[in-house]
Amino acid sequence: MNCSNPSSPLICCEATPTSLSAPAPAPAPARSKTWRATARTKSIAQAVLMLAALAQGASAAHATVYFTAAPFNPATDQDAAATGPGSIAAGIAAQAAGAYSIAQGMQASAAGIHSIALGMSAQALSESAIATGFQATAAGTFSIATGVQSTAQAFGSLATGVQAAALGGKSTATGFQSDAEGDNSVATGAQARATGTNSVAIGYLSRAFGTSAFAGGNLAVAAADYSTAIGNQAFANGVGAMALGAFAQAARDNATALGANAAASATGAAALGAYASAASAGSIAVGYAAVAENAGSIAMGRDAHAAADGSVALGQGSAAERANTVSVGSAGNERQVTNVAAGTQATDAVNLSQLQAASANASRYFKANGLNDGTDGASATGADAVAIGSAGLAAGQASVAAGTGSQASGDFSTAVGGFATAQADGSTAVGHQASATAANASALGDQAQAAGANSTALGYQASAVAANSVALGQGSVADRAGTVSVGSAGQERQIANVAPGSADTDAVNVAQLKAVSAQSAATAAKLDGAVMYDKNADGSVNRNSVTLGGDSSGGGSVIPSFAAGVNAASGGTMIHNLAAGVAGTDAVNVNQLNAAIASAVNNAAVDTADPFFSAQGNRDTEAAVSSGTHAVAMGASAQATGTNAIAIGASSLASGNNATALGAAAKAGADNSVALGQGSVADRANTVSIGAAGQERQLTNVAAGVQGTDAVNVSQLQQSASGAVSQANSYTDDQIRSARRDGYGGTASAMAMAGLPQAVLPGRGMVAMAGGTYAGQSAFAIGVSQLSETGKWVYKLQGTTDSRGQFGASIGAGMHW
């Protein structure tokens, strides 16, 4: 070796027993973008030379070898080769081809400028690359591979550990068989693997497969882009999914699982708390073992369960099993909701104050009462049926039962009043114990009874037992088909205020009958005398006019021996071809007499001095009209045009089939409808109206309902509303208090965890405890932290529990630089 040649590429060392010297290195080149790598390479080279010189000096002085190189196979060993400017090669077949490179070790190769390869078969192939260890490979520019068979493949990559591989640009792999494949990825821990761009995997067998994915913990897996899995065997499998806690699973896009064994298995689902489960899209479960099963459901609280779409279960053990409902308890474990602000929109919840105000307003005009023990509730079992009152029953289709013990069992039937009964289709019973038992029958009045088909009974204990019969007034009995009765045997009544009849089938009043009687008496008086023709005005005989008995101006005579006439005897004589009389004293023929009798009968009244039925009006212009089959119309201009319709009252109109209009100008236009009172309008089928739009009426003196289908009065309604509100208030209060205390407990937990100290010395760990209290609730926290040997990494795990029995945990990792 020529140590005196300053231009030799080799650097020589001379050692003596008393001195040690080494030639000064060549002047450093001007600084460039690779200055730092060059300086680092030179520092390592100087250290190697100093070590060699020191060893040679010691050997010379003490005859002991501290530094030596032995051949592998003298026959085949190749010389080391330092071919790059300023390079160093030490070891069998070592190659330092890059400028200022260092290759030390058998078959070590430093091919890049400023590169360093230390160890057997170590390879530093690019600019400023460093490979340290058996078969370590640093192939990327500025890459570092440290460890047996470690590989730093790309630009700026770092692989540390046996078989560690940093394959992505600027990637970092630290630990046995760790693998950082994506650009800027980090894999730390034995067999950790980070394959996605910007991904991080920390922990034994941890996996970060997606872009920007983060996996921290033993066997943690972040399998999708932007996913996060932290904790022992935590698993995040959806885009943006997050799983934090031992065995936590976030299995779909944007799912979040926080807590040991928490599971968010649907898109956008969130499960927070140990064993919490959010199983459907958009569902949220918060609390230990909380379960949100269906889409959009929310379960908050230990063991809370939301089992229907859009349902919300709030509080420990709460269960929401119907879609789009909010539950703050469960069967047998109800809660109050307290501190509810007054609702302002139609869909807002109301508080007790609002409910009480509404109840007070409603109860002024409607009240119902009963046993209030659940045994006498109203029951509407028929389709579209309505039942009001204690033990009221509406069993027929579209039937109405209103009153204590009322029963409407026929289709389209109506029973109004205590124990009123409408048993047949289309029947109507109004009044206490009123009974309509035949089809389309109507009974109105206390104990009224309509037992015949299409019959009507109106009045206290009125009875219409024959088909199409009508009984009007207290105790009246109609027992013959197609008749109208205003009394009963021995209890007859007059019909007063009867207008003069005008049609053949009209009733006549007494005035018409008296007129006929007076006319008949005058005619009889004139028949006393001879039979003669009357004379015309000019004195001639008028063969079309005969005056019987006396002259035409004298008093009449009694006419004996007329067939079926006055004082008739056997063998009387008939008068034929008698013209119709025109003057007051003219004879009338049979047609005139029949018409007069019919008119008198149609308008007759019994005992007119004390009438029980009367109607006033102009018979010629205001006649009642009943044009519907089996219809009844009573009153001036009353009209009953529907089948089986009844119109009673001036200008009343019953145009619907089986409709009833009672009162002046009352109108029942729909089938089976009833309009009660002046101006009332019933325009919906199977309804009873006691007023009209803008002219509503109260229904007063309603007894407390006792049956399920009875009408209830205001007193009953107030009691019912008061009980319901009291229960709702109590439930709401308990729920809000519990939720508030849970929140206070969570605040105390957060304060306790914030108070935990952590390790501050490199390579040292710390176990810490802390407590917290807030608003009467307390919490305890314990944590474990450790600072890595290099002081770059900090790991921290902490857990807490509070006085409400809630648990929480968090884990974190940080890096200093």
C-alpha positions in Angstrom: 0.0 0.0 0.0 1.3 3.4 -0.9 0.5 5.6 2.0 2.6 8.5 0.8 0.5 9.1 -2.3 -2.0 11.8 -1.4 -4.0 11.1 -4.6 -4.6 7.5 -3.8 -8.3 6.6 -3.3 -7.4 4.7 -0.2 -7.0 6.3 3.2 -4.1 4.9 5.1 -3.4 4.7 8.8 0.0 4.4 10.5 0.4 3.2 14.0 3.4 3.2 16.3 3.7 2.1 19.9 3.5 5.6 21.1 1.5 7.5 18.5 -1.6 7.2 16.4 -2.3 9.3 13.4 -4.5 9.4 10.4 -4.2 11.7 7.4 -6.7 14.5 7.2 -9.6 13.8 4.8 -9.9 15.7 1.5 -11.6 19.0 1.7 -15.4 18.7 1.8 -17.2 19.7 -1.4 -19.4 22.7 -1.5 -22.8 22.3 0.1 -25.7 21.2 -2.1 -29.1 19.5 -1.7 -27.2 16.3 -0.7 -24.9 18.0 1.9 -26.6 16.4 4.9 -26.3 12.9 3.5 -22.7 13.6 2.6 -21.8 14.9 6.1 -23.5 11.8 7.6 -21.6 9.5 5.2 -18.3 11.2 6.1 -18.9 11.0 9.8 -19.5 7.3 9.6 -16.3 6.9 7.4 -14.3 8.8 10.0 -15.6 6.7 12.8 -14.7 3.5 10.9 -11.1 4.8 10.1 -10.6 5.9 13.7 -11.7 2.4 14.9 -9.3 0.7 12.5 -6.4 3.0 13.5 -7.1 2.5 17.1 -7.1 -1.2 16.7 -3.8 -1.2 14.7 -2.2 1.1 17.2 -3.2 -1.1 20.1 -2.0 -4.2 18.2 1.4 -2.6 17.7 1.8 -1.4 21.2 0.5 -4.5 23.1 0.8 -7.3 20.5 -3.0 -7.9 20.9 -5.4 -7.8 17.9 -8.6 -5.8 18.4 -9.5 -5.3 14.8 -8.9 -7.8 12.0 -10.5 -9.3 8.8 -10.4 -13.0 8.1 -10.7 -14.6 4.6 -13.8 -16.7 3.7 -12.1 -18.7 1.0 -8.6 -17.6 0.2 -8.7 -19.3 -3.2 -11.8 -17.6 -4.4 -12.2 -14.5 -2.2 -12.5 -11.3 -4.2 -10.9 -8.1 -3.1 -12.8 -5.2 -1.8 -13.3 -2.5 -4.3 -13.8 1.2 -3.6 -14.3 2.6 -7.1 -16.2 5.8 -6.3 -14.5 9.0 -5.4 -13.9 9.2 -1.7 -15.4 5.8 -1.2 -14.5 3.1 1.4 -14.9 -0.7 0.9 -14.0 -3.1 3.7 -14.7 -6.9 3.5 -14.6 -9.7 1.1 -16.0 -8.6 -2.3 -17.3 -5.4 -0.7 -18.2 -2.8 -3.4 -18.2 0.9 -2.8 -19.1 2.2 -6.2 -20.8 5.5 -5.3 -19.0 8.7 -4.7 -18.2 9.1 -1.0 -19.9 5.7 -0.3 -19.0 3.1 2.3 -19.3 -0.6 2.0 -18.3 -2.7 5.0 -18.9 -6.4 5.2 -18.7 -9.4 3.0 -20.3 -8.7 -0.4 -21.6 -5.4 1.0 -22.5 -3.0 -1.8 -22.7 0.8 -1.7 -23.7 1.9 -5.2 -25.3 5.3 -4.6 -23.5 8.5 -4.0 -23.0 9.0 -0.2 -24.6 5.6 0.4 -23.6 3.3 3.2 -23.8 -0.5 3.3 -22.9 -2.2 6.6 -23.2 -6.0 7.0 -22.9 -9.1 4.9 -24.6 -8.7 1.6 -26.0 -5.3 2.7 -27.0 -3.1 -0.3 -27.3 0.6 -0.4 -28.3 1.2 -4.1 -29.4 4.8 -4.3 -28.2 8.2 -3.4 -27.6 8.7 0.4 -29.2 5.2 1.0 -28.2 3.4 4.2 -28.4 -0.4 4.6 -27.4 -1.9 7.9 -27.6 -5.6 8.7 -27.3 -9.0 6.9 -28.9 -8.8 3.5 -30.4 -5.4 4.3 -31.4 -3.5 1.2 -31.9 0.3 0.9 -32.9 0.8 -2.8 -34.6 4.2 -2.7 -33.0 7.6 -2.6 -32.5 8.7 1.0 -33.9 5.3 2.2 -32.7 3.5 5.3 -32.9 -0.2 6.0 -31.8 -1.5 9.4 -32.0 -5.1 10.4 -31.5 -8.6 9.0 -33.1 -8.8 5.5 -34.8 -5.4 6.0 -35.8 -3.6 2.8 -36.3 0.2 2.2 -37.5 0.2 -1.4 -38.7 3.7 -2.2 -37.7 7.3 -1.9 -37.2 8.4 1.7 -38.4 5.0 3.1 -37.4 3.6 6.5 -37.3 -0.1 7.4 -36.2 -1.1 10.9 -36.3 -4.6 12.1 -35.7 -8.2 10.9 -37.3 -8.6 7.5 -39.0 -5.2 7.8 -40.1 -3.8 4.5 -40.8 -0.1 3.6 -41.9 -0.3 0.0 -43.8 2.9 -0.5 -42.4 6.4 -0.9 -41.5 8.0 2.4 -43.0 4.9 4.1 -41.8 3.6 7.6 -41.8 0.0 8.7 -40.6 -0.7 12.3 -40.7 -4.2 13.8 -40.2 -7.8 12.9 -41.6 -8.5 9.4 -43.4 -5.2 9.5 -44.6 -4.1 6.0 -45.3 -0.5 4.9 -46.4 -0.7 1.2 -48.3 2.5 0.6 -46.7 5.9 0.0 -46.3 7.8 3.3 -47.5 4.7 5.2 -46.4 3.6 8.7 -46.2 0.0 10.0 -45.0 -0.3 13.5 -45.0 -3.6 15.4 -44.2 -7.2 14.7 -45.9 -8.2 11.4 -47.8 -4.9 11.2 -48.9 -4.1 7.6 -49.8 -0.7 6.1 -50.7 -1.1 2.4 -52.8 2.1 1.7 -51.4 5.5 0.9 -50.9 7.5 4.1 -52.1 4.5 6.1 -50.8 3.7 9.6 -50.7 0.3 11.3 -49.4 0.1 14.9 -49.4 -3.1 16.9 -48.8 -6.9 16.4 -50.4 -8.1 13.2 -52.2 -4.8 12.8 -53.5 -4.1 9.3 -54.2 -0.7 7.5 -55.3 -1.5 4.0 -57.1 1.6 2.9 -56.0 5.0 1.9 -55.4 7.1 5.1 -56.5 4.1 7.1 -55.3 3.9 10.8 -55.1 0.6 12.7 -53.7 0.7 16.3 -53.7 -2.4 18.5 -53.0 -6.1 18.5 -54.7 -7.6 15.4 -56.5 -4.3 14.7 -57.7 -4.0 11.1 -58.6 -0.8 9.1 -59.6 -2.3 5.8 -61.2 0.5 3.9 -60.2 4.1 2.8 -60.1 6.6 5.7 -61.1 3.9 8.2 -59.8 3.8 11.8 -59.5 0.8 14.0 -58.0 1.2 17.5 -57.9 -1.6 20.1 -57.3 -5.2 20.4 -58.8 -6.9 17.3 -60.7 -3.8 16.5 -62.1 -4.0 12.9 -63.1 -1.1 10.6 -64.3 -2.3 7.2 -66.1 0.6 5.6 -65.0 3.8 4.0 -64.7 6.4 6.8 -65.6 3.7 9.4 -64.2 4.0 12.9 -63.8 1.2 15.5 -62.3 2.1 18.9 -62.1 -0.5 21.6 -61.3 -4.1 22.1 -63.2 -6.3 19.5 -65.1 -3.2 18.3 -66.4 -3.6 14.7 -67.5 -0.9 12.2 -68.4 -2.9 9.2 -69.9 -0.5 6.7 -69.2 2.9 5.2 -69.1 5.8 7.7 -70.0 3.4 10.6 -68.7 4.2 14.1 -68.2 1.7 16.9 -66.7 3.0 20.2 -66.3 0.6 23.1 -65.4 -2.9 23.9 -67.3 -5.3 21.6 -69.3 -2.4 20.1 -70.7 -3.2 16.7 -71.9 -0.8 14.0 -72.8 -3.1 11.1 -74.7 -0.8 8.7 -73.9 2.3 6.6 -73.8 5.4 8.8 -74.6 3.4 11.9 -73.0 4.4 15.3 -72.6 2.2 18.4 -71.0 3.9 21.4 -70.5 1.8 24.6 -69.4 -1.7 25.5 -71.5 -4.3 23.6 -73.6 -1.5 21.9 -75.0 -2.6 18.6 -76.3 -0.4 15.7 -77.5 -2.9 13.0 -79.3 -0.8 10.4 -78.5 2.2 8.2 -78.4 5.5 10.1 -79.1 3.8 13.4 -77.5 4.9 16.7 -76.9 2.9 19.9 -75.4 4.7 22.9 -74.8 2.9 26.2 -73.8 -0.5 27.5 -75.6 -3.2 25.5 -77.8 -0.7 23.8 -79.4 -2.0 20.5 -80.7 0.0 17.5 -82.0 -2.6 15.1 -83.9 -0.8 12.4 -83.2 2.0 9.9 -82.9 5.4 11.5 -83.5 4.0 15.0 -81.8 5.4 18.1 -81.2 3.6 21.4 -79.6 5.6 24.2 -79.0 4.1 27.6 -77.9 0.8 29.1 -79.9 -2.0 27.6 -82.0 0.4 25.6 -83.6 -1.3 22.6 -85.0 0.5 19.4 -86.6 -2.2 17.3 -88.6 -0.4 14.6 -87.8 2.0 11.8 -87.2 5.6 13.0 -87.9 4.6 16.6 -86.1 6.2 19.5 -85.5 4.5 22.9 -84.2 6.9 25.6 -83.0 5.7 29.0 -81.8 2.5 30.6 -84.0 -0.5 29.6 -86.2 1.6 27.4 -87.9 -0.2 24.4 -89.3 1.4 21.2 -91.1 -1.2 19.2 -93.3 0.9 16.9 -92.0 2.8 13.9 -91.3 6.5 14.2 -92.0 6.6 18.0 -90.1 7.8 21.0 -90.0 5.6 24.1 -88.5 6.7 27.4 -89.3 3.4 29.2 -90.8 0.0 28.7 -93.9 -2.0 29.8 -94.0 -1.7 33.5 -91.0 0.6 33.6 -92.5 3.9 32.3 -90.8 7.3 32.9 -91.9 10.9 32.9 -90.4 13.5 30.6 -89.9 16.7 32.6 -89.0 20.3 31.8 -90.8 20.2 28.4 -91.2 23.6 26.9 -94.6 24.6 25.6 -95.1 23.4 22.0 -95.7 26.0 19.3 -96.1 24.0 16.1 -98.8 21.5 15.2 -96.3 18.6 15.6 -94.7 19.8 18.8 -95.0 17.9 22.1 -97.2 19.6 24.7 -96.5 19.9 28.3 -98.8 19.4 31.2 -99.7 23.1 31.4 -100.9 23.1 27.8 -102.8 19.8 28.2 -104.5 21.1 31.3 -105.6 24.3 29.5 -106.8 22.3 26.4 -108.6 19.8 28.7 -110.3 22.7 30.6 -111.5 24.2 27.3 -112.8 20.9 25.9 -114.4 19.8 29.1 -116.7 22.9 29.2 -118.7 21.4 26.4 -118.2 17.7 26.6 -118.0 15.5 29.7 -118.2 11.8 30.4 -117.9 9.7 33.5 -117.8 6.1 34.5 -116.2 3.7 36.9 -112.8 4.8 35.7 -111.3 1.4 36.6 -111.0 0.0 33.1 -114.0 -2.3 33.4 -116.6 -0.1 31.6 -114.7 1.4 28.7 -116.5 2.3 25.5 -116.1 -0.3 22.7 -116.3 0.4 18.9 -115.9 -3.0 17.3 -117.6 -2.3 14.0 -115.8 -0.8 11.0 -115.9 3.0 11.2 -118.0 2.8 14.3 -118.0 5.4 17.2 -118.7 4.6 20.8 -119.0 7.3 23.6 -119.8 6.7 27.2 -119.4 4.1 29.9 -119.9 0.6 28.5 -121.1 2.0 25.2 -121.0 -0.5 22.4 -120.9 0.3 18.6 -120.8 -3.2 17.0 -122.3 -2.4 13.6 -120.6 -1.0 10.6 -120.5 2.8 10.8 -122.7 2.6 13.9 -122.8 5.3 16.6 -123.5 4.6 20.3 -123.5 7.5 22.7 -124.6 7.1 26.3 -124.1 4.9 29.3 -124.8 1.3 28.3 -126.0 2.3 24.8 -125.8 -0.3 22.1 -125.7 0.1 18.3 -125.4 -3.4 16.9 -127.0 -2.9 13.5 -125.0 -1.6 10.5 -125.5 2.1 10.1 -127.5 2.2 13.4 -127.5 5.0 16.0 -128.2 4.7 19.7 -128.1 7.9 21.8 -129.0 8.0 25.4 -128.5 5.9 28.5 -129.1 2.2 27.7 -130.6 3.1 24.3 -130.6 0.2 21.8 -130.5 0.2 18.0 -130.4 -3.5 17.1 -131.3 -3.5 13.4 -129.6 -2.1 10.3 -130.4 1.5 9.7 -132.3 1.8 13.1 -132.2 4.9 15.3 -132.8 5.0 19.1 -132.6 8.4 20.9 -133.4 8.7 24.5 -133.1 6.8 27.8 -133.8 3.1 27.2 -135.2 3.9 23.7 -135.3 0.8 21.5 -135.3 0.4 17.7 -135.3 -3.3 16.9 -136.5 -3.4 13.3 -134.8 -2.4 10.1 -134.8 1.4 9.5 -137.0 1.9 12.6 -136.7 5.1 14.7 -137.4 5.5 18.4 -137.1 9.0 19.9 -137.9 9.6 23.5 -137.5 8.0 26.9 -138.4 4.3 26.6 -139.8 4.8 23.1 -140.1 1.6 21.1 -140.0 1.1 17.3 -140.4 -2.6 16.6 -141.9 -2.6 13.1 -139.9 -2.3 10.0 -139.6 1.4 8.9 -141.7 2.4 12.0 -141.3 5.6 14.0 -142.0 6.1 17.7 -141.8 9.7 19.0 -142.4 10.5 22.6 -142.1 9.0 26.1 -143.1 5.3 26.0 -144.4 5.7 22.4 -144.7 2.4 20.7 -144.7 1.7 16.9 -144.9 -2.1 16.6 -146.4 -2.5 13.0 -144.5 -2.1 9.8 -144.5 1.5 8.4 -146.4 2.7 11.4 -145.9 6.0 13.3 -146.6 6.6 17.0 -146.6 10.3 18.0 -146.7 11.5 21.6 -146.4 10.0 25.1 -147.8 6.5 25.3 -149.1 6.5 21.8 -149.5 3.0 20.2 -149.3 2.3 16.4 -150.2 -1.4 16.0 -151.6 -1.4 12.5 -149.4 -1.3 9.4 -149.2 2.0 7.6 -151.0 4.0 10.2 -150.3 7.1 12.3 -151.3 7.1 15.9 -151.4 10.1 18.3 -152.7 8.1 21.3 -153.9 4.7 22.4 -157.1 3.0 23.3 -158.7 5.1 26.0 -156.0 7.8 25.6 -157.0 9.4 22.3 -155.8 12.9 21.4 -156.9 15.7 19.1 -154.7 16.9 16.2 -154.8 20.7 16.5 -153.9 23.5 14.1 -154.6 21.3 11.0 -154.6 23.4 7.8 -157.5 22.9 5.5 -157.1 19.9 3.3 -156.7 20.5 -0.4 -155.9 17.2 -2.0 -158.0 14.1 -1.9 -155.8 12.4 0.6 -155.4 15.4 2.9 -156.9 15.5 6.3 -159.8 18.0 6.8 -160.1 20.3 9.8 -163.2 21.0 11.9 -164.0 24.1 9.9 -164.3 22.2 6.7 -166.5 19.5 8.4 -168.8 22.2 9.9 -169.2 23.8 6.5 -170.3 20.5 5.1 -172.7 19.8 8.0 -174.3 23.3 7.7 -174.7 22.9 4.0 -176.3 19.5 4.4 -178.8 20.8 7.0 -179.9 23.7 4.8 -180.5 21.4 1.9 -182.6 19.0 4.0 -184.8 21.9 5.2 -185.6 22.9 1.7 -186.8 19.4 0.7 -190.0 19.9 2.7 -192.7 20.5 0.0 -193.5 19.8 -3.6 -191.0 19.1 -6.2 -190.7 21.9 -8.8 -188.3 23.3 -11.4 -186.9 26.6 -10.7 -187.4 29.6 -13.0 -184.9 31.5 -14.9 -184.7 35.3 -14.5 -187.0 35.9 -17.4 -189.6 33.7 -15.8 -189.0 30.7 -18.0 -188.7 27.2 -16.5 -185.1 26.2 -15.6 -185.1 22.5 -16.1 -181.6 22.2 -14.8 -182.6 23.5 -11.3 -185.1 22.1 -8.9 -186.1 23.4 -5.5 -187.7 20.8 -3.2 -190.3 22.1 -0.8 -191.3 25.8 -0.7 -190.0 28.4 -3.0 -186.4 28.9 -3.9 -186.0 31.5 -1.2 -187.9 29.9 1.6 -186.7 27.5 4.2 -186.0 23.9 3.0 -188.0 20.9 4.0 -187.2 17.4 5.3 -187.0 15.0 2.4 -188.3 11.5 3.4 -188.0 8.3 1.4 -184.6 9.2 -0.2 -182.5 6.0 -0.7 -179.9 6.0 2.0 -180.9 9.6 2.7 -182.2 11.5 5.7 -185.0 9.7 7.6 -184.8 7.1 4.8 -187.5 4.4 4.5 -187.5 1.2 2.6 -188.1 1.6 -1.1 -186.8 5.3 -1.3 -186.2 7.0 -4.6 -182.8 8.1 -5.9 -182.3 11.3 -7.8 -180.1 10.8 -10.8 -178.2 13.3 -13.1 -178.1 15.9 -10.4 -175.8 18.7 -11.5 -173.2 20.0 -9.1 -174.6 22.7 -6.8 -173.0 26.1 -7.0 -175.0 28.3 -4.6 -174.9 27.8 -0.9 -178.5 26.4 -1.0 -178.0 24.2 -4.1 -178.2 20.4 -3.8 -175.0 18.6 -4.1 -174.3 15.4 -6.0 -172.5 12.4 -4.7 -169.2 13.5 -6.1 -169.4 16.8 -4.3 -170.4 15.0 -1.1 -167.6 12.5 -1.3 -165.1 15.3 -1.8 -166.5 17.2 1.1 -166.5 14.2 3.4 -162.9 13.3 2.4 -161.8 16.8 3.0 -163.5 16.9 6.3 -162.0 13.6 7.3 -158.5 14.6 6.2 -158.6 17.8 8.2 -160.6 16.5 11.2 -159.4 17.0 14.8 -160.7 15.4 17.9 -161.6 17.5 20.8 -160.2 20.7 19.3 -160.5 22.5 22.6 -157.5 20.6 23.9 -155.2 19.5 21.0 -152.0 17.4 21.3 -150.9 17.7 17.7 -151.2 20.8 15.6 -149.6 22.5 12.6 -150.2 25.9 11.2 -149.7 27.2 7.7 -151.3 27.7 4.3 -152.6 24.4 3.0 -152.6 25.6 -0.6 -149.0 27.0 -0.6 -147.2 25.3 2.3 -148.4 21.7 2.2 -146.1 19.1 3.6 -144.6 16.7 0.9 -143.6 13.1 1.6 -142.5 11.9 -1.9 -140.1 9.2 -0.7 -141.2 5.6 -0.2 -142.7 5.2 3.3 -141.6 8.8 4.1 -143.3 11.0 6.7 -143.5 14.8 6.4 -145.1 17.0 9.1 -145.2 20.8 9.2 -145.6 23.7 6.7 -143.4 23.1 3.6 -141.9 20.0 5.3 -140.3 17.6 2.7 -139.5 13.9 3.2 -138.0 12.8 -0.2 -135.8 9.9 0.9 -136.9 6.4 1.3 -138.2 5.9 4.9 -137.3 9.5 5.6 -139.0 11.6 8.3 -139.3 15.4 8.2 -141.0 17.1 11.2 -141.1 20.9 11.4 -141.7 23.9 9.1 -139.4 23.8 6.1 -137.7 20.7 7.4 -136.1 18.4 4.7 -135.2 14.7 5.0 -133.7 13.9 1.6 -131.5 11.0 2.6 -132.7 7.4 2.8 -133.7 6.6 6.3 -132.9 10.2 7.3 -134.7 12.1 10.1 -135.0 15.9 10.2 -136.7 17.2 13.4 -137.1 21.0 13.8 -137.8 24.0 11.7 -135.5 24.2 8.6 -133.7 21.1 9.9 -132.0 19.2 7.0 -130.9 15.5 6.9 -129.4 15.1 3.5 -127.3 12.0 4.0 -128.4 8.4 4.3 -129.2 7.3 7.9 -128.5 10.8 9.2 -130.4 12.6 11.9 -130.8 16.4 12.2 -132.2 17.5 15.6 -133.2 21.2 16.2 -134.0 24.3 14.2 -131.5 24.8 11.3 -129.5 21.6 12.1 -127.7 20.0 9.1 -126.7 16.3 8.9 -124.9 16.0 5.6 -122.8 12.9 6.4 -124.1 9.4 6.4 -124.9 7.7 9.7 -124.4 10.8 11.8 -126.6 12.8 14.3 -126.3 16.6 14.1 -127.7 19.0 16.6 -126.6 22.2 14.8 -124.8 23.5 11.7 -121.5 25.1 10.7 -121.3 28.3 12.8 -124.5 27.4 14.7 -123.3 24.5 16.9 -125.2 23.6 20.1 -124.3 22.0 23.4 -125.7 18.7 24.4 -126.7 19.3 28.0 -127.9 17.2 31.0 -125.9 14.2 29.8 -125.7 11.5 32.5 -122.4 10.0 33.2 -121.7 7.1 30.8 -121.3 3.7 32.4 -121.0 1.4 29.3 -118.2 1.3 26.8 -120.5 2.9 24.1 -122.1 5.5 26.4 -121.5 9.2 25.9 -119.3 10.8 28.5 -120.0 14.1 30.1 -117.4 16.9 30.8 -116.9 15.7 34.4 -115.8 12.2 33.2 -113.6 13.8 30.5 -111.9 16.0 33.1 -111.2 13.1 35.4 -109.8 11.0 32.5 -107.6 13.8 31.2 -106.4 14.7 34.7 -105.3 11.1 35.3 -103.6 10.8 32.0 -101.7 14.1 32.4 -100.6 13.1 35.9 -99.2 9.9 34.7 -97.4 11.6 31.7 -96.0 14.3 34.0 -94.6 11.7 36.5 -93.1 9.7 33.7 -91.5 12.7 32.0 -90.0 14.0 35.3 -88.3 10.7 36.0 -86.9 10.4 32.5 -85.4 13.9 32.4 -83.9 13.5 35.9 -82.3 10.3 34.9 -81.0 11.7 31.7 -79.6 14.7 33.5 -77.8 12.6 36.1 -76.4 10.4 33.4 -75.1 13.6 31.7 -73.6 14.8 35.0 -71.9 11.4 35.5 -70.4 11.6 32.0 -69.1 15.1 32.7 -67.5 13.8 36.0 -65.9 11.0 33.9 -64.5 13.4 31.4 -63.0 15.5 34.2 -61.5 12.4 35.8 -59.9 11.2 32.6 -58.6 14.7 31.9 -56.8 14.7 35.2 -54.8 11.6 34.5 -51.0 12.3 34.3 -48.9 10.4 31.7 -45.3 9.2 31.3 -42.8 11.8 30.4 -39.5 9.9 30.5 -38.3 7.9 27.5 -38.6 4.2 27.9 -40.7 4.6 31.0 -44.3 3.8 31.7 -46.9 5.1 34.2 -50.1 3.9 35.8 -52.2 6.8 36.9 -55.5 7.3 38.8 -57.8 10.3 39.0 -61.2 11.2 40.3 -63.8 13.8 39.2 -67.1 15.1 40.5 -69.8 17.3 38.9 -73.3 18.3 40.1 -73.6 15.5 42.7 -72.2 12.8 40.5 -68.7 11.3 40.8 -66.3 9.3 38.6 -63.1 7.3 38.8 -60.5 7.0 36.0 -57.4 4.8 35.7 -54.9 5.1 32.9 -51.7 3.5 31.5 -49.2 5.4 29.4 -45.7 4.8 28.1 -43.0 6.8 26.3 -40.9 4.9 23.7 -37.2 4.4 24.2 -36.5 7.1 21.6 -38.9 9.5 23.2 -40.8 9.8 19.9 -43.8 7.7 20.5 -46.4 8.1 23.3 -49.1 5.4 23.9 -52.0 6.0 26.3 -54.9 3.8 27.4 -57.5 5.0 30.0 -60.9 3.9 31.3 -63.5 5.4 33.6 -66.7 4.6 35.5 -69.1 6.9 37.2 -71.7 6.8 40.0 -74.5 6.2 37.4 -72.9 2.8 36.5 -71.6 4.0 33.1 -68.3 3.0 31.7 -66.0 4.6 29.1 -62.6 4.1 27.6 -60.2 5.8 25.2 -56.9 5.0 23.6 -54.4 7.2 21.9 -51.0 7.3 20.3 -48.8 10.3 19.5 -45.4 10.9 17.9 -42.9 13.7 18.7 -40.8 15.2 15.9 
